[in-house]
Amino acid sequence: MVTMNERSAQAGSQPAPATWVPVRAQMHDHAMTVADVPASKFYRDASTFVETYRDVAAYYGVDIASPVGDDYNYEVEAMGAKMIYGENSMPTIDFRDPLIKQPEDLYKLKTPDFRADGRLPYALECMKLRGGTRGTFCGVFSMAVGLRSYPAVVKDMRKRPEFAHDLFTFIVDRVLIPYLKVQREDCGISAANGSEAWVSVPSLSVKEMHEWILPYYKRLVSKAADFGVRVVPGGGDYSEEDPAKFDPEVVKGAFDFQMFSRGGNFLTLGMGAWHLHPLEVVREYTAPYRARGTRITITAGVNARILRDGPVEKIVSVVKRYVDAFARDHDLIILLANIPADTRPEHVHAAIAATHTYGRIPIAGNLEGIDFRAPQRETYQQWRTQQPRAAR
């Protein structure tokens, strides 16, 4: 749990010195849109990216603001992949024309010059400006997808396993390890988080995660530890969106994978339909830890479509349900999961206000007795003109 920081105070989200369940937000495209910054500048000028992200986070009262953008693209783009550069969106890989069309294309690839190629210098500068000692990188399997496409990589694993192993080995040994060394040298990192959305159910089965992905995670973790970087590879999300396909045993298997890939006693309910899935299975999984006196940290995501489409009452209900299920005997973080660019600011304000209201420490025994009113806030532009010059 966190004490409100100065940026939250500037945003006027709650009176100090209250403590509450913290909110973390993925919001690069949304921050760019709210602040009306062109994508061509936002995703190429590091200072613009970091300052804009932090300002919009302060406006909303986000508790955990980490200015991280398109970490799935930098390394692949630098190796020569064709990209789509939208006027109002993050650059993305053009999967219609993958860099590795045939297996032999892999053996033509070279380790990027991390200080010169593509937007890698921008990515490194963002890390420096963020401060701290934690770097970021595209995860092993997600990079394979970026280089080859998801259908092709899965087919390789099943039909051309030797090539798939070569691909994953290339990614670890010739891309990620050298990249982490540069981050260590240039940015002073001592830890790094992988962005690994493709290692999730149903994109991969739990068996495939353990048989195919885990060995390369262990390889990456071990090699990075040799030069003083602790790697958290990521992955293991349960992203099934069809409630009819919900499988408690598969959920628990995904959680087992998360326990290694996320670096300890951390679980994430990320991009799936957790607003529809039963939360009892999560409590069943954490029950043995609670019995031993171990508090599991749960990051619970508010689905991006709900954030965009609302209504406010539904957003508040999702937050309230998470708080009621987890906040009393777990360390809960509410994640606004990749806020869409065109999300109405009042939806974001409502999600954060609901978290700070229902998640006030100590958590009330009955949340139904708590009065909640969605805040009526000024626009970002109005808020921005009211901030002290030093804060700008």
N, C-alpha and C positions, 0 to 999 in steps of 0.2 A: 504494500500500500504506500501511497505517496502523500507528501505534504504539498499543497499547491505552490507552484513556483511563480516567479515574477511575471512570466508571460501569461500564465493563466489569470493572474490578478489584473493585468492590463486588459485582457479580453473580457473581464467582468463576469466570469462564469459562475463563481461562488465566492462568498466572503472568506477571507483568511481568518484564522489558520486552520480551517476544516481539513480533515483527511477523508479520503474516499477511494473507491476502486478506480484505478487510473484508466484513461482512454489512450489508445494508440491508433494512429490513422495512416493508412496507405492512401496517398491522395495527390500524386504528382500531376496527372492530367487535370484533376479538379482544382488544385491550387493554381495552376497555370491559367485556367479558365476564369476562376474567381478574380484573380489579379489582372486579367486581361493582358497577359504577356504572350507574344508570338512564340509558337513552338520552335521556330528557327533560332530564337535567342535562348529560350528556356532550356532546350536540350543541347545547347552548344556553348553557352557561357556559364561556367560553374558558379561564379559569384551570384549571377542572376537566379540560377536555380535554387541555391541554398538559401539566399536571403528571402526570396519569394515564398519558398516552402515554409520557412520559419515564421514569416509574417502572417501567413494565412493560418498556420497552426496557432499562433498567439491570438489572432482574431477569434478563433473558435474556442480557445481554451483547452486545446489538446495537451494532455499531460506528458506524453512520450512522443516527442517530435523528432524523427530521424529522417533527414532529407535524403531519401534513396529513390532513384528513378528506374530507368530501364536496364536493370542489371542482367536481364536475359539476353541482351543484344551486343554489348560492347566487344567481347572477345570474338564472337562470330563475325561481326561487322568488320573488325580489324583484320580478319583473315581473308576478307574479300567477298563476303556474302552480299548479294543484292538486297537492298533495303527499300522500304516504303517510308518516305518522309512526308507525313501529313501536315497540313497547315494548322490543324487544331488538335494534334494528338502526338503521342510518343512515337519516335521511330520504331519500326518493327521489321522483322525479317520477312522477305518476300518468299513464302514457302512454295510459290508456283515455280520457282527456279532455284532449288537448293544448291548449295556449294558442292556437296558430295552427291552427284547424280548416280554415279556408279562406284562400286567399292574401290576401284583403282584410283579414284580422285582423292581418296584419303592420303595416299602416299605422296601426293604432290604438295600437300599443305606444309607450311612452315610455321614455327613459333612466331607470333607477332612481335614486333618491336613495341613494347608496352608504353614506351615514352614518346612514341611518334605516330603509330598507326591508328587510323580511324579516329574514334572519339575516346580512345583509351586515355590520352592526356587529360581530357575533360573529366573522365571518371576518377582519375587519380586526384585531380584538383578538388573535386567534390569531396573526396575523403578527407583531404587536408582541411578544407573549410568546415566540414562537419565537426572536426576535432575528435578527441577521444582516441582510443587505441583499437577500434574494431573496423576491419575491412569488409568488403562484400565481393561476391563473385557469382557467376552463373554456375548452377549445379551441374554435376557430371551428366546425368541423363538429359536434363533440359538443354545442355549444350549439344549433346548428340542429336536431339530433335531439331535444334536450330541449324545444325550443319546438314542434316540428312532428311528431315521431316519425320513426324511421329509414325505414320504407317510404315515407312521404310525401315526405321530402326527396330520396330517390333518384329517385322518380317525377318530382318537380319538376325535377331536374337533366336528366332525359331528355325530359320533355314540356313543361315550363314553364321553360325556361332563364332567361328574363328575370326571372321572379319569384325563382328560386334565386339569381341574382346580387344582386337587391335584398336578399334575406334575409342573405346573407353580408356584404354591404356594411353593412347595419344593425348586424350583430353586431360588426364591426370598428370602425366609426366611431362608433356611438352607444352601445355597451355597453363593449367592451373597452378602447378608448383612454381614455374618461373614467374607467373603473375603475382602470386602471394609473396615471393621473394622481393619483387619490385615494390609491392605495397609495404613490406617490412622496411625496406631501405628508404623509400621516399616519404612514406606517411607515418612511419613509426608504429605500425599495428602490432598487436600481440595476439589478436584473435580475429576470426573472419567468419561471417555467416554466408552460407550458400542460398541462392534463390532457386528453388527446386519444385515448381508447381506441377511438373509432369510426373513426378514420383508421388502419385496419389491414386487412390481407388476412385473410379474404375479404370483409369488410364493404364495402371498396372495392377496385377493381383498382388496380394501380400506375399505369395510364394515367389513371384518374379522379383519383388523388391529384395527379399532376403537372398535369393540365389544369384541375381544379376547385379544388383545395385550395391548391396552391403559390402561385398569384397572390395569394390573400388572406393567406397567411402573410407574403409579401414586403411586402404593404401594411401589415400589422400591425407587422412588424419596423421598417419605415422610419418609420412615424408615431410609434412609441414611442421610437425613437432620437432624434427631434427634441427630446424633453424628458428625455433622459438615462437611459432604461431599455432595457437589452438584453433582448430577448425570445427565449426558446427555445420555439417553438410546440409541439413534441412530435409524436407520431404516427409512422406508418410501421412499426408492429410487424407481424411475420409471425405471425398468430394461427391459422393453419390447424391443426386438431387431427386430421385424418384423414391418417395416414401415406401412404395410397394416393394422395392428392392432392398430396403434396409435390412442389414444382417448384423446382429450384435457380435457374432464371433469374428466376422471380418473386421468390424470396428476395433475389437480388442487386438486383433493381429496387427492392424495399422498402428495402434497405440504402442504395441511392443516395438515396432520399427522406429517410431518417433522417439522412444526413450533413449535409443542410441543416437539417432540422427540429429536430435535437437539438444544433445549435450547434457542429459541428466533428467531430473524430475520435472519435465515440462511437457505439456500436452497442448495441441492446437486444434480447435474446431474452426477450420478455416473457411474454405470456399464452398462447402456443401450446403445442403438445406437443413442446417441445424435448428432453424426456427420451426421445422416440422418434425425432426427426428426426436425420439424419446431421449431425454437427458439422463434417465435412470441408468443406462448402460455405462455412462461415463462415471457415475458415482460407484457403480459396481466395480469398475476397473480400479478406481483409486482407493477402494475400501481397505485393502491390505496395507497400503501405505499409511492411511490415516490411523489404522490400528497400531502401527509401529511409531506413531507420532511424527510422521513425515508429511509436511504440507506440499502437495503438488501445485505447481503453478499452471493454471489453465488460461490460455488465451482464447477467448470466445468471439468468433467473428459475426458481425451483423452483415448479412448477405448484401452484396452490392446492388442487386435489383431492388431489394426492399429499401435500401438507402435512397436510391434514385426515385422509385415510384411511390413510396410511402403507402398509405398516408401516415401522418405523424403518430397517430394512435397505434398503428402497427409497429412502427419503429420502437416506440416507448415500451410496448408489450414485450418485444423480443429482449430488450435490455433488462427489463424487470425480471423476466423469466430466468435469464442467466444469473443475475444477482441472487435471486431466491434459491437457485439450485446449488450455487458454488461458493458464494462470497463468504459464508460464515466459517467454512472449514477448509477452504483452499485459498491460495493467493490468486485472485482473479484479475485479468486484464481484459477489458473490452476492446476489440479490434474492429475499427471501421474498415472493412475489407475492400481495398482498392476502390475508393469512392469514384463513381463515374463522373466524367467531366461535367455533364449537364445536370448533376444533382442540385436540387434547390437548397440554398444555404440553410433555410429554416429546418430542413430535415437533419442536417448535420448538427445544428444547434440543439435540436430536440434530443438526438441520441446522446450527446455529451451531457446535457442538463439532466436527462433521465439517469445516466450513470452516476453523476455527482449527487443526485437526490436520493435514489434508492440505494446507492452504494456507499452512503456515508457511514463511516466507522464510529462506533460499532454498528453492525447491520441490525436493523430492527427485526424483531421476531415475527412481525406481521407487516408485510409491505403494503397490504391493502389499506392500512391506516395512515399511509403517508400521502399528503396532498402534493400533487405534481401539476405544474402549469408550464406549458411550453413557453420559452422566452420569446419576447418580441425584440429583435435586435436591429440595429442600424446595418446598412450595407457595409461590405468590406471597404469600399472607397471612402465612405463617410468615417468609418473607424480609423482608416489610415491617416486621414488629415488631422485627427485628434491626437496622434501619438507624438511624444516628445521627439525633437529632431535627433537626439543622441540615439534613440531606439530605432531610428530609421537607417 
